[in-house]
Amino acid sequence: MTSIFRTAMGPDFHRLHPQLQRRFSVGLASGEACTGRGVMDRVWHGRAFVKPFLALGGTRNILVPREGRRVPFMIENVPYADSFGRETVSFVRTFDLPGRARRFDAQMVLSPRGDRVLDYLGTHQHLATDLFLRAEPDGSLLIRSGEHRFREGVVDVRVPELVGATAEVRESYDDAAGRFRIQVRVVNRYFGPLFGYEGSFRAEYTDVRRCGVRPGLRPVREEARA
């Protein structure tokens, strides 16, 4: 067995920086979870008209409806088997913004074809998107999202480009600082940049078989449809 990220990337996985290889090897096979703690130098939004949409998404831990600088940050990557028996890795990001911490939740599984990662967003997994992972020449990791699908009850539709967005994540390792660096941009094709953040963090690894999955980390509702 191997991690869902290693499987999705195939031989390209070995082109990643060794620290990125370890971080994205978390899974049931390795038995490791990864917790990153650091600071986001900037959490930003696009133009004013996007704020109501971010506020709506914030009710289900999708995106972050606040801006800030030097924001304390934590990301929890914990593997577990979901209620459908699929290996899942949490990507729960907590931003300690003034007045109230905000979360941006995602749970990742291997797609049925095994060539990409399926990303379920929010507390109720109403949104799902394919993620395409690629190692860059400098050993960093580039992740790009595909189209979004909305699922609720019998509803199963593609989110139109007019209201949808694509995400681009760049993660690297700074040997001199001993820190991971991350930059995230979420962009709408018609309205431009919507949301993003950039900063750095250190990672620590724990035995998930000993620590388990803490309460509140898993979503309220899980979606079976890929």
C-alpha positions as a Markdown table, in Angstrom:
| # | Residue | x | y | z |
|---|---|---|---|---|
| 1 | Met | 0.0 | 0.0 | 0.0 |
| 2 | Thr | 1.0 | 3.6 | -0.5 |
| 3 | Ser | -0.4 | 7.1 | 0.1 |
| 4 | Ile | -3.2 | 8.4 | -2.1 |
| 5 | Phe | -0.9 | 11.3 | -3.3 |
| 6 | Arg | 2.0 | 9.0 | -4.2 |
| 7 | Thr | -0.5 | 6.8 | -6.2 |
| 8 | Ala | -2.0 | 9.7 | -8.0 |
| 9 | Met | 1.3 | 11.2 | -9.0 |
| 10 | Gly | 3.1 | 8.0 | -10.0 |
| 11 | Pro | 6.8 | 8.3 | -10.8 |
| 12 | Asp | 6.5 | 12.1 | -10.6 |
| 13 | Phe | 6.2 | 11.8 | -6.8 |
| 14 | His | 9.9 | 11.0 | -6.5 |
| 15 | Arg | 10.8 | 14.4 | -8.1 |
| 16 | Leu | 9.4 | 16.2 | -5.0 |
| 17 | His | 11.7 | 17.5 | -2.3 |
| 18 | Pro | 12.3 | 14.8 | 0.3 |
| 19 | Gln | 10.4 | 16.8 | 2.9 |
| 20 | Leu | 7.4 | 17.1 | 0.6 |
| 21 | Gln | 7.6 | 13.4 | -0.1 |
| 22 | Arg | 7.3 | 12.6 | 3.6 |
| 23 | Arg | 4.5 | 15.1 | 4.1 |
| 24 | Phe | 2.5 | 13.7 | 1.3 |
| 25 | Ser | 3.2 | 10.1 | 2.3 |
| 26 | Val | 0.8 | 10.5 | 5.3 |
| 27 | Gly | -1.8 | 7.7 | 5.1 |
| 28 | Leu | -3.1 | 4.5 | 6.5 |
| 29 | Ala | 0.0 | 2.6 | 5.2 |
| 30 | Ser | 2.5 | 4.9 | 6.8 |
| 31 | Gly | 0.4 | 5.2 | 10.0 |
| 32 | Glu | 1.5 | 8.9 | 10.2 |
| 33 | Ala | -0.5 | 12.1 | 10.6 |
| 34 | Cys | 1.0 | 15.5 | 9.9 |
| 35 | Thr | 0.3 | 18.7 | 11.7 |
| 36 | Gly | 1.7 | 22.0 | 10.4 |
| 37 | Arg | 1.9 | 25.1 | 12.5 |
| 38 | Gly | 3.0 | 28.5 | 11.3 |
| 39 | Val | 2.0 | 31.9 | 10.1 |
| 40 | Met | 0.2 | 33.1 | 7.0 |
| 41 | Asp | 1.9 | 36.4 | 6.1 |
| 42 | Arg | -1.3 | 37.4 | 4.3 |
| 43 | Val | -4.9 | 36.1 | 4.0 |
| 44 | Trp | -6.5 | 38.1 | 1.2 |
| 45 | His | -9.8 | 38.6 | -0.7 |
| 46 | Gly | -10.7 | 39.9 | -4.1 |
| 47 | Arg | -13.0 | 42.8 | -4.8 |
| 48 | Ala | -15.8 | 43.7 | -2.4 |
| 49 | Phe | -18.6 | 42.0 | -4.2 |
| 50 | Val | -17.1 | 38.5 | -3.5 |
| 51 | Lys | -17.4 | 39.0 | 0.3 |
| 52 | Pro | -21.0 | 37.8 | 0.6 |
| 53 | Phe | -20.1 | 34.6 | -1.2 |
| 54 | Leu | -17.1 | 34.1 | 1.1 |
| 55 | Ala | -19.4 | 34.7 | 4.1 |
| 56 | Leu | -21.8 | 32.1 | 2.8 |
| 57 | Gly | -19.1 | 29.6 | 2.2 |
| 58 | Gly | -17.7 | 30.3 | 5.7 |
| 59 | Thr | -20.8 | 28.9 | 7.3 |
| 60 | Arg | -19.7 | 25.5 | 6.0 |
| 61 | Asn | -16.0 | 26.0 | 6.4 |
| 62 | Ile | -15.4 | 26.6 | 2.7 |
| 63 | Leu | -12.9 | 29.5 | 2.2 |
| 64 | Val | -12.4 | 32.2 | 4.8 |
| 65 | Pro | -14.5 | 35.3 | 5.0 |
| 66 | Arg | -11.9 | 37.5 | 6.7 |
| 67 | Glu | -8.6 | 39.1 | 5.7 |
| 68 | Gly | -5.5 | 39.5 | 7.8 |
| 69 | Arg | -1.7 | 39.6 | 8.1 |
| 70 | Arg | 0.6 | 37.6 | 10.2 |
| 71 | Val | -2.2 | 35.2 | 10.9 |
| 72 | Pro | -1.4 | 32.1 | 13.1 |
| 73 | Phe | -2.2 | 29.0 | 11.1 |
| 74 | Met | -2.5 | 25.2 | 11.6 |
| 75 | Ile | -3.1 | 22.5 | 9.1 |
| 76 | Glu | -4.1 | 18.9 | 10.1 |
| 77 | Asn | -3.5 | 16.1 | 7.7 |
| 78 | Val | -4.9 | 13.0 | 9.3 |
| 79 | Pro | -5.6 | 9.7 | 7.5 |
| 80 | Tyr | -8.7 | 7.6 | 8.3 |
| 81 | Ala | -11.2 | 5.3 | 6.6 |
| 82 | Asp | -14.5 | 7.2 | 5.9 |
| 83 | Ser | -17.9 | 5.7 | 6.3 |
| 84 | Phe | -17.7 | 4.2 | 2.8 |
| 85 | Gly | -14.4 | 2.5 | 3.5 |
| 86 | Arg | -12.2 | 4.8 | 1.4 |
| 87 | Glu | -8.9 | 6.0 | 2.7 |
| 88 | Thr | -9.3 | 9.7 | 3.4 |
| 89 | Val | -6.8 | 12.4 | 4.4 |
| 90 | Ser | -8.0 | 15.5 | 6.1 |
| 91 | Phe | -6.8 | 18.9 | 5.0 |
| 92 | Val | -8.3 | 21.1 | 7.8 |
| 93 | Arg | -6.8 | 24.5 | 7.9 |
| 94 | Thr | -7.4 | 26.8 | 10.9 |
| 95 | Phe | -6.7 | 30.5 | 10.7 |
| 96 | Asp | -6.5 | 32.2 | 14.1 |
| 97 | Leu | -8.0 | 35.5 | 13.0 |
| 98 | Pro | -8.8 | 38.4 | 15.4 |
| 99 | Gly | -12.1 | 37.7 | 17.3 |
| 100 | Arg | -12.7 | 34.2 | 15.9 |
| 101 | Ala | -10.7 | 31.4 | 14.4 |
| 102 | Arg | -11.9 | 30.4 | 10.9 |
| 103 | Arg | -11.6 | 26.9 | 9.3 |
| 104 | Phe | -11.2 | 25.8 | 5.7 |
| 105 | Asp | -12.0 | 22.1 | 5.6 |
| 106 | Ala | -11.3 | 19.5 | 2.9 |
| 107 | Gln | -11.2 | 15.8 | 2.9 |
| 108 | Met | -9.2 | 14.0 | 0.1 |
| 109 | Val | -9.6 | 10.5 | -1.4 |
| 110 | Leu | -8.1 | 8.8 | -4.4 |
| 111 | Ser | -10.3 | 9.1 | -7.5 |
| 112 | Pro | -11.8 | 5.9 | -8.9 |
| 113 | Arg | -9.3 | 6.0 | -11.8 |
| 114 | Gly | -6.4 | 6.4 | -9.4 |
| 115 | Asp | -4.8 | 9.2 | -11.5 |
| 116 | Arg | -5.9 | 12.2 | -9.4 |
| 117 | Val | -7.2 | 13.1 | -6.0 |
| 118 | Leu | -10.8 | 13.9 | -5.3 |
| 119 | Asp | -11.3 | 16.9 | -2.9 |
| 120 | Tyr | -14.5 | 17.2 | -0.9 |
| 121 | Leu | -14.9 | 20.7 | 0.5 |
| 122 | Gly | -16.6 | 21.9 | 3.7 |
| 123 | Thr | -18.4 | 20.4 | 6.7 |
| 124 | His | -21.1 | 18.6 | 4.5 |
| 125 | Gln | -19.0 | 17.8 | 1.4 |
| 126 | His | -21.5 | 19.5 | -0.8 |
| 127 | Leu | -18.7 | 20.5 | -3.2 |
| 128 | Ala | -16.2 | 18.1 | -4.9 |
| 129 | Thr | -13.4 | 18.7 | -7.3 |
| 130 | Asp | -10.6 | 16.8 | -9.0 |
| 131 | Leu | -7.1 | 17.8 | -8.0 |
| 132 | Phe | -4.2 | 17.4 | -10.4 |
| 133 | Leu | -0.7 | 17.2 | -8.7 |
| 134 | Arg | 2.6 | 17.8 | -10.4 |
| 135 | Ala | 6.2 | 18.1 | -9.2 |
| 136 | Glu | 7.9 | 21.2 | -10.5 |
| 137 | Pro | 11.6 | 21.3 | -11.6 |
| 138 | Asp | 12.7 | 22.8 | -8.2 |
| 139 | Gly | 11.1 | 20.0 | -6.2 |
| 140 | Ser | 8.0 | 22.0 | -5.2 |
| 141 | Leu | 4.5 | 20.7 | -5.6 |
| 142 | Leu | 1.8 | 22.3 | -7.8 |
| 143 | Ile | -1.8 | 21.4 | -7.3 |
| 144 | Arg | -4.5 | 22.6 | -9.7 |
| 145 | Ser | -8.3 | 22.0 | -9.3 |
| 146 | Gly | -10.7 | 20.9 | -12.0 |
| 147 | Glu | -14.4 | 21.6 | -12.3 |
| 148 | His | -16.6 | 21.7 | -9.2 |
| 149 | Arg | -19.6 | 19.4 | -8.6 |
| 150 | Phe | -22.5 | 20.2 | -6.2 |
| 151 | Arg | -24.2 | 17.2 | -4.5 |
| 152 | Glu | -27.1 | 17.3 | -2.2 |
| 153 | Gly | -29.8 | 14.6 | -2.1 |
| 154 | Val | -30.8 | 13.8 | -5.7 |
| 155 | Val | -29.0 | 16.9 | -6.9 |
| 156 | Asp | -25.8 | 16.3 | -8.8 |
| 157 | Val | -24.7 | 19.1 | -11.0 |
| 158 | Arg | -21.6 | 20.8 | -12.3 |
| 159 | Val | -21.0 | 24.3 | -10.9 |
| 160 | Pro | -21.2 | 26.8 | -13.8 |
| 161 | Glu | -18.0 | 28.7 | -14.6 |
| 162 | Leu | -19.7 | 31.9 | -13.9 |
| 163 | Val | -20.0 | 31.2 | -10.2 |
| 164 | Gly | -17.3 | 28.5 | -9.8 |
| 165 | Ala | -13.6 | 28.9 | -9.3 |
| 166 | Thr | -10.3 | 27.2 | -9.8 |
| 167 | Ala | -7.6 | 26.8 | -7.1 |
| 168 | Glu | -3.9 | 26.7 | -7.5 |
| 169 | Val | -1.7 | 25.6 | -4.6 |
| 170 | Arg | 2.1 | 25.8 | -4.6 |
| 171 | Glu | 4.0 | 24.2 | -1.8 |
| 172 | Ser | 7.7 | 24.0 | -1.3 |
| 173 | Tyr | 10.3 | 23.4 | 1.3 |
| 174 | Asp | 12.8 | 26.0 | 2.4 |
| 175 | Asp | 16.0 | 24.2 | 3.5 |
| 176 | Ala | 17.6 | 27.3 | 5.0 |
| 177 | Ala | 14.6 | 28.1 | 7.2 |
| 178 | Gly | 13.5 | 24.5 | 7.8 |
| 179 | Arg | 9.9 | 25.4 | 6.9 |
| 180 | Phe | 7.3 | 24.6 | 4.3 |
| 181 | Arg | 6.2 | 27.5 | 2.2 |
| 182 | Ile | 2.7 | 27.6 | 0.7 |
| 183 | Gln | 0.8 | 29.9 | -1.7 |
| 184 | Val | -2.9 | 29.5 | -2.5 |
| 185 | Arg | -4.9 | 31.4 | -5.1 |
| 186 | Val | -8.6 | 30.8 | -5.9 |
| 187 | Val | -9.7 | 32.5 | -9.1 |
| 188 | Asn | -12.9 | 32.9 | -11.0 |
| 189 | Arg | -12.6 | 32.9 | -14.8 |
| 190 | Tyr | -14.7 | 36.0 | -15.2 |
| 191 | Phe | -14.3 | 38.0 | -12.0 |
| 192 | Gly | -10.6 | 37.3 | -11.2 |
| 193 | Pro | -9.0 | 36.5 | -7.9 |
| 194 | Leu | -11.4 | 35.6 | -5.1 |
| 195 | Phe | -9.3 | 34.5 | -2.1 |
| 196 | Gly | -5.9 | 33.3 | -1.2 |
| 197 | Tyr | -3.2 | 33.1 | 1.4 |
| 198 | Glu | 0.6 | 32.7 | 1.6 |
| 199 | Gly | 3.0 | 31.9 | 4.4 |
| 200 | Ser | 5.1 | 29.2 | 6.0 |
| 201 | Phe | 4.9 | 26.5 | 8.7 |
| 202 | Arg | 6.8 | 23.7 | 10.4 |
| 203 | Ala | 5.5 | 20.1 | 10.4 |
| 204 | Glu | 5.4 | 17.4 | 13.0 |
| 205 | Tyr | 4.4 | 13.8 | 12.6 |
| 206 | Thr | 2.4 | 11.6 | 14.9 |
| 207 | Asp | 1.4 | 8.0 | 15.0 |
| 208 | Val | -2.3 | 8.1 | 14.0 |
| 209 | Arg | -2.9 | 4.6 | 15.4 |
| 210 | Arg | -2.0 | 6.0 | 18.8 |
| 211 | Cys | -3.6 | 9.4 | 18.5 |
| 212 | Gly | -6.6 | 8.7 | 16.4 |
| 213 | Val | -8.8 | 11.3 | 14.7 |
| 214 | Arg | -9.8 | 14.0 | 17.1 |
| 215 | Pro | -13.5 | 14.9 | 17.4 |
| 216 | Gly | -14.6 | 17.6 | 15.0 |
| 217 | Leu | -12.0 | 16.8 | 12.3 |
| 218 | Arg | -14.2 | 14.6 | 10.2 |
| 219 | Pro | -17.1 | 16.2 | 8.2 |
| 220 | Val | -20.7 | 16.2 | 9.5 |
| 221 | Arg | -21.8 | 14.5 | 6.3 |
| 222 | Glu | -19.9 | 12.3 | 3.9 |
| 223 | Glu | -20.5 | 12.1 | 0.2 |
| 224 | Ala | -20.1 | 8.8 | -1.8 |
| 225 | Arg | -20.3 | 10.2 | -5.3 |
| 226 | Ala | -17.1 | 10.9 | -7.0 |
